């Protein structure tokens, strides 16, 4: 395949992945409004994804996929607990208490925490532009929460959003350790299994209002059967989104893939505006743009760190930043 054609296809896959991930917040928020807890909505999403992804692994990866999962089981367990269960659950908690766009802005400050971890956790010299990116993101965060007049955002939602960012940062760090050991399809399937099992003990699925899936659920001024919302969340905003992201991983550079991933924030805000009538205040839009700018500068700067400087967590690898975890 010609290089230009491959990169064009990769860009299309990346944009499609970001847009489909962006729809998760409003649909999950509708389920939460119908009686699901954020933890239960995340459990249903992850369990459904695992049920669809496991057969795909068996069909397309076969015994090799299972061997890869066994060989990297420790990293995959941590990946499932943080990058899948932790990130998605904390994002749903944040989205249930904050505008979806704000919750996703907080989560996408994850690359800033990667820089902090490299600098202080690994004692690795990072480019000056990385520190500048961190500073920009912090200014943007202060603008979003209106720190000059006291926090105006829900405190639990704010903490959950930052927790999702920490899980996203852990994802960025872990994904490189798994590169070459297990491909994105195997990683996502294994992580979903781990995440679903872990959330079973937290979400109390036996208390899920299952009747809501056959009832009509309000989503903004509209309504739809609960199973349609759950189906979209599982199939489109998780399985299809992850697979499209995996296809993009092989075709784009880290800088391009990282930039395209931020389309998810815009897509989520548009979905929330159209479906939930959620609008952002001027300071939240300005602050959010500053947060994303800072996070992107920090993320791009990490990619400039020499591989020899990062013995265990080479974030310069394109797969480290091209595939969004959360989706969330």
PyMOL commands that set and color helices and strands:
alter all, ss='L'
color gray80, all
select helices_A, chain A and resi 3-22+24-33+38-60+62-71+73-97+100-107+110-121+128-144+147-149+155-178+184-203+205-207+210-213+226-249+254-261+263-276+282-302+307-309+318-322
alter helices_A, ss='H'
color red, helices_A
select strands_A, chain A and resi 216-219+222-225
alter strands_A, ss='S'
color yellow, strands_A
deselect
rebuild
show_as cartoon
